[in-house]
Amino acid sequence: NNLANAYKRIGDLNRAGIAYRRSLALGVNDPRVTMNLSETLYQQGNLEEAAKLAEEAASKAPAFAPAFKKLGAIYLQQGRTEEAQAILKKALALDPSDLDARANMAMLKLSLLEPEDAQRHLEEVLVANPRHAGALVNLGIIREDQAQRMAAKECYAAAIESDPGMSAAYANLARLLFEDGREQEARNLLKQALQESVGKDLIYLDWASYEELANNLTQARELLNKIKDKEAFREEMDWLQARLHIRNKAFEPALKILRSIDPERLVMPDSHSGMLFDLGKVYDKLGRYPEAYAAYEQANETKNRRKGRFYDEELDTLTNLRIREVFSADNWARLQPGRLTARVSGPQPIFIVGFPRSGTSLLEQILGMHPDITPLGELDGLTGIVTNSYKPQIRAPDRYPQGLLNAVAEKEGLEALLNEYRDFYLETARGALGHDDDVPWFTDKLPHNAPHIGLIHLLFPESPIIYMARHPLDSCLSAYFSNFSAGHSYTAGLESTARHYKNVMTTYRAVKSQTGMQTLEVKYEELVRQQGPEVRRILDFLGLPWEPACLQHEKSSR
């Protein structure tokens, strides 16, 4: 057992597993040894055998809390939520101070559509131990689901600082960095993970997956080859191989692999739904549309069960209604005089808004080829403001959007609040990869900013706002068919996607009408059909000279 522990400390899980098995074969009747082997198998991705060993330990030692804690974590990862809940309750009954079990209970509550309970459990853990790495990772996952990417990154970074061996923290932070275009920074982080953490096979698999998502196919294959002889994540590796075929438009070979994958043998929590999304894409590319839709529908249903994802239509409708009320014509007459007319120095934002999958990325690629514009992607500065998460402990009267009207009643209150908002937004933009102080404009293409154009105008009266419009059916179907990494709970169903679309578009058009704001509407279909005239019209709206490079957006690095 001691030899196995030594192997485990240096990350040699194979030899550790062999040594633990030998110890048990010699007749050692200690549940700790059984659980050590279970934990080793868990880290190798062998959840089925890990669960059996944990069940055996829990049965032989019914007062041994660590066995119940690990068994609950395994059940949770396997999607066995009812069993996980019963086991974790038992673990906490045996040891109420077990912070790991409480952190796992938080994730269970989230999957059971009980986010407030999840947050409560995590807060209890972090009050007891602010550096608890597992709780920080779980809180980061919650923050991602709340579209608070910056806060999620902070959680993952804090988890790594607290426990340099926490592989999930490295993987999640690296993924966000890849999505931000900060690829080399992500690679350096993953190299650190290979040195510090156990579960190196999983790190290689995650890394290869991120390179594939970034379209770095050669690097993805090289990383995949490092673990090609491993069996622990065989189905996930086959899935990644299928994705590489998709990248090369080899859809028939991709389909053959995807149809051969046994969903029951997929180890990672979100692999099953992700594989089904790719299956839908392949069927779509092959013109097999009924099968494509069925695969997408199954993908979303699987994702809903796994993540406890649902669309709260009442909350969404109420949120949009409040925005429309705050930016009514009467209220706008009170708010507009307080807009920030004094322009701060440095680059200014161009906002590209709309609905997800409406063409905002295409337009940013086009504008990013202009020498006077830096493309910065989807910034989360405005999200931090409208979700009231940009700073801790915001007083209820100060929360957006009602806080804007409350601030009007205070002397210099609105100006102070708007300056606080703007400073936060610009600080976020300056931290984005590629920000250039010598380029006068930068783009923020976060579609979700569409309902908040009133706030945008108060913060940046001179900033242009471009609304990307696409046929509602195409927008909704494309969003429903997309495997978003976090947030977008409205895509739980096609009908809920349409309802959210209606809410967002109603708010955008109402605020625009009530405030008399000027925005430029660009139709995605027209931009694709006659790119030259449309780009000229857009540059005229921005007050920028013609730039031929804008017609070569395929050369964009975004």
N, C-alpha and C positions, 0 to 999 in steps of 0.2 A: 504493500500500500504506500509506503514512504517513497519507494522507487517510482511508483506511478505518479505520485504527487510531484516529484522532481521533474519527470518528463512533462507533466502538464504545465508546470511553471515556465518551462522553456518553449512551450507551444508545440511539442511533439505529441499530438493527441493520439496518433496511431499506437505508439509504444506505450503511452499512458493507458490506453484501453486494454492492451494485451496484459500489462502488469496488473491492472485491477481484476481482470478475469482470472489470472493465475491465483491471485490472493483469495478470491471467492472459491476457486476450485480446490484450494487447500483446506477448505472448511471454515474459513473466517466467517463468523456469524455476527457481523457488525453492520447495522443499517447504513452507517456512514460510508462504508466501502461500496455498498450497493448504490448509494446515491452519488458517490464520486464517479462510478462507471456510468450511471444515468446522465449525469451532467456532461461527461465527456462525449457520449453519444449524441446528446442534445446539441452540443457545439459543432459536431460533425454533420448535423442535419438528419440523423437517424431518429426521428421522433417516435416511430412506432416502438422500437426496442427500448428507447429511453423511457417511454410511458410505462411499458411492462415492468421494468425494473423499479420505477418509482411506485407503481401499484403494489409490487411485491414488498418493498420496504415499508410502505404505509400499512399493509396488511399485517406484517410481522411485528411492527412497532407502532401501534395506533396512537401513541403519545409523542411520536417523533415528528415535530412540526416541520423540519426542513423537507421531509418526504412529501408532505401535503403541499407545501409551497411550490416545489418544483413540478409536481404533478399538475397543479393548477395552471402553472405557466405553460406546460406542454399542451394541456387540453385547450387552453386559450389560443395557442398558435395553430392547433388543429381545427379550430372553429367549433369545438364542442362546448358551447357557451354554458349550457345548463349544468353540465358536469363540472366545468371549471368553477362556476359560481359556488356550487356545494362544497367543492374541495377547498377553495380559497377561504370560505367562511370557516371551515374546520381548522385551517392553518392559523387564521387570526384568533379563533377561539382558544387554540392551544398556546399561541404566543401573540397577544395583542400588540406587542412592541415590534413585531417583525415588519420592518419598513419595506422589504422586498415584496412580501406578500401583499401589502397594502398598495404598493405601486402597481402590481399586476391587477389587483381588484379595480383600480382606477381605469385601466384599459378595458377591462371587462365591462364596467359600467358604461363606458363610451360606446362599446359595440352593442349594448342593450338599449341604446337611445336615452341614456341617462347622463348627459354631459355635466349637469350640475353636481351629481354625486361623484363623477369622475374627478372633477376639479377639486372637490372637497377632500377626497382621499389623497390626491397629490399634494394639496396644500398642507395636510396633516403630516405627510412624510417630510416635506421640505421645511416645515417649521421645526420638526425634530432634528432634521439633518439637511441644511441648505445645500450640501454638496452631494446628496444622494444621486449617483449617476443614473440609475434606472429611472427614478422619478423625473429627472431632468430630461432624459430621452423621451419619456412618455409625454411630458408637458410640451416638448418640442413637436411631437406628432399632433397634439391637440392644436397647437398654434398654427401648424401648417393647414389643418382642416379649417381653421378660422381665417385663412388667407393672411396670416401675420408671419410672413417669411423671415423678416429680420429678427423678430422675437424667437422664432424657431431656431435660427442659426445661433443665436446667443445661448439657447438652452443646450444645443449639441456641443458647442465649444466649451461650455461650463462642465458638461458631463465628461468630456475628454480630459479636461484639466483635473477633474476630481478622480477619474479612473482611466488612466492611459490605456487600459486593456479593454475598454468598452467598444467593441467592434461596431455595434449598431450606431453609436454616435458618429464614428468616422464615416460609415457608409451613408448615413442620412445627410450629414453636412457636405460630404463630397458631392452627393447628388444635386443638392441645391446650388453648389458652386458651379457644377457642370451646366446646370440650367441657366445660370447667370452668365455663362460664357467665360467663366474664370477657370479654364480647363487646367492650366499648369498649376495653379494653386490647389485645385482638387487632386491632381496627381501627386503633388508633394505630400498632401495629407494622407493619401492612401499608401504611399511609401512608408510614411511614419506608422500607419496602422499595421503594415506587414512586420515592422520591427517590434511594435509594442503589444499587439493584441494576439489572442489565440483565434482559432477559426480562420486561418489564412486562406483556405480554399474558398470560403465565402467572400473574403475580401477580393480575391482574384475574379470571382464570378461577378460580383457587383461592379468592379472596375471595368471588366469587359463590357458589361451591360451599358455603363455610362458612356464608354467610347462609342458603342454602337449608336446610342441616342444622339451623340454629337457628330455622327456620320464619319467617325474615324475608324473605318472598317479594318484596316490593316492592324492597327493597335488592338482592336477588339479580338481579332483572330489570334494574335500573338499571346494575349493574356489567356484566352480560352484554351490554347494549346498547353499552357502550364498545368492545367488540371484535367486534361482530356481523359486521363486514365483513372480518375477518381469516380467512385460510384455514389457518393453521398448526395450529390446534386445532379444526377444523371438527367433527370427529366428537365430541370432548369437549363442545363447545358444544351440539350436538344432544342429546347424552345429558343434559346439565343441563336443557335445555328439556323433555325428557321427564319428568325428576324434578319440575319445577315443575307439569306437568300432573298427576302422581301426587298431589302435595300438594293440588291442587284437585279430586281424585277424578275427573279426566277420564281414565279408564283407556284408552278406545279410542284417543284421539289419542296418548297416551303409547306404547301398543303399536305404533302405526303408525311412530312415530319410532324406537323401539328396534329394530324389525325391519328398518329401513332402514339402520342403522349398519353400516359395514364394519369388523369387528374389526381387520383388517390395517392400517387407517388410524388407529387409536387410538394416540396418542403416549405418554401417561403410563403408567408401568409397571403400575399396578393398575386401569386403566380397563376392561380387558376383563372381568375378574372382577366388578368393581363393576356394570357394565352388565348382566351376566347375572343378578346378584342382583336388580336392579330388574325385569328381565324376568320372573323367577320371581314376584316380588311382584304384578306386573300380571296375569299369568295366574291367580294365586291369587284376586285380587280379582274377576276375571271368571268365576270358577268353573270354569276350565279346569285342573283339578288335575293330571292326568297331565303336561301340558305344563309346569306350574309346577314339579313335582318334577324333571323332566328339566333344566329351566333351573337350578334350585338345585344339582343334582348337578354339572352342567357348570361352574357358577360356582366351587364348591369345588375341583373338579379343576384348574381354571385357576389358582386362587389357590395351590393346593399346588405346582404347577409353578413359578409365578412366585417364590414366597417360600421354596421348599424346605421347606414346612410339613409336619410329620409329628407323630404322637402317639407318644410314648415310653411305652407302657403299662407296661413293666417299671419305669421310673423313677417313674412316677405311683403305681403300686401300692406300691413300696418306700417312697416318701415318706409315703404315707398310713398304711402299716403302722407306720413309726417313730413317727408322731404317736400312734397308738393305743397303742403300747407305752409311750411316755413318760407318757401319761396313763392308765395302767392303775390299778386300784383301789389296789394296793400303793404305786405311785409317787405317787398322789394324796395318800395319807396323809403322805408326806414333803414334798410340794410345798405343799399347802394352808396349813399353818401359816405359810408365808412370804409369803402373799398380802399385797398392799399395803392394809392396813386404814385407814391414815391418808389420808383423802381430801384431794386438793389443791384449792385454791380455784379458782373459775371454773366454766364450763359443763362438764357431764359427758356422755359419749356414750351414745346408744341405738343398739345394733347391730341392723341388719336383715340377716339372712343367708339363704342358700338356694342356689339354682342360677340361673345367668343365665337371664333371661326367665321368672322364676317369679313376678313381681309385686312385686319389691322397690321399683321406681320408683313404682308406683301407691301403695303403702303410704306411701312417704316423702312423696308429694304430699299425701296425706290428713293425715298427722301434721304436716306443715309448715304447715298452716293453723292449728294450735294456737298461741296466744300464748306458750306456755312452751317451744316447740321450734323450733330453727333447722334447716332442712334443708341439709345440706352435701354431699349427693351421695356419690359413691364416693371415699373418702379412701384414699390409698396409704400411710399411716403404718404400718399393721399389715403391709402387703405388704413394706415395707422391712425390717421386723423378721424376718418368717418366711423371707425370701429371703436374710437375712444381708447385705443391701446398705446398711443404714442408716448404716454407717460403714466406712471402708476398713480392710483388713487385720485382719479378725476372726480370732482364734486358733481353730484347729479345735475345741478342747475347749469353746469358748464359743458354737459355732454352734447355732442353734435346729434341732430341739427338744432334742437331747441336752444342750446347754449348760445347760438348766434343772436337770437332775439333777446334772450336774457341779458346778454352783454350790452345790447343797445341802451338799456335803461341805466347802465352805469357810465359815469363820466370817463371817457377814453377807454371804456371797457371793451368795445368791439375792436378798436384799433389794436389794443394790447393782445387780444385773443387771436386776431388774424396774423399779427406779427409772429406770435408763438407758433401758429400753424405753418406759416411760410418758412420760418427758420428751420423747423423740423423737416419740412419737405425738401428744401434745398440741401440740407445736410445729408439727407438720404441720397439725393441725386449725386452729390459730390463723391459719395462713397461707391457709386456704381462703376463697374469696369468700363473703361473707355472715356470717362468724363474728361473733357478738355476745356480748360479755362480760356483758351485762345479761340475757340469756336463759338460764335454768338448764340446758336440755338442748339437744343437737344430735344429728342422726342421721348415722350412717355406714352407707350401704346397699350396701357392696361385698359381693356374694354370696359371693365366694371366701373370706370370713372364716369360713364355716361349719365347716370342719375345725378351726379354731383357737379354739373357744369355751373350751377349757381355759385357754389363754393369756389370753384376754379376761378371764376371771374372776379370774385372778391379778393382773392389772393394775388392773381396775375391778370389785371385788366387788359394788358397788352398781349397776352398770350393767345395765339390762334387755337381754335378748337375745330378739329375735323371729325365729322361723324361718318363712319363707314357703314353703309347700308347694303344689305344683301337680302335676297328673297327670304321671307320668314321661314318657309319650309326648308330651304337649304341650310339656313343658320341653325335651326333647331335640330334637324337631322344630323348635321355635322357635329354639333355639340354632344348630342346623345350618343353618337358613335365614337366619341373621343374618350380615351382612358386618362383623364386628368389625374395628376399625382396627388392633389389635395384640393379641398374645397369643392365648389361646383355641385353641391348636394342636389340642386334642382334637376340634374341629369339622372336622378334615380329612376325616372320614367320619362317616356316621350311626352305624355300629357303634362307632367310637371315642368318639363323643359319649356313647353309652349306657354304655360301659365307664367313662368318667370320671365320669359321673353316679353309677354304682354305687359307685365308690371314695369319692367325696365324701360321699355319703349314709351309707355304711357307717361312715366315720370320725366324722361328726357324731353319729350315733346311738350309736356305741360310747363315745365320750368322754362324751356326756351320761349314758349309763347307768353308766359306770364311776366317774364323779365325783359322781353324784347331783345334778347341777346342775339348776336350774329355768329353763326357757325357755318361751316362749309360742309354740305352733304355730298359724299362721293359714293356712287353706286359701284359695288364690287364688279358686277357684270360689265359695266361700261369701262372700268379701269382695265379689265382684261381684254375687252374687245377693241378699244381704241386708246391704247396707253398714251401715245404721244399727246393728243389734244387734252386728255384728262390731266396729265402731269403738268402741262403748261397752265391749265386753269388752277391747279393746286398751288403752283409756284407763284402765280399772280396773286392769289389770296394771301399767301405768306409774305408777299412783297419782296420776293427773291428773284434774281436773274435766272434766265434759262441755263440749264446745265445738261449737255448731251449725255453725260454719264448716268443720269437718272433713268435712262432707257436701257441700261445694262445692269439691272438690279441683281441678275443672277451671279454677278461677281461680288456681291456684298458678303461681308464676313459674318453677318448676323444670321 
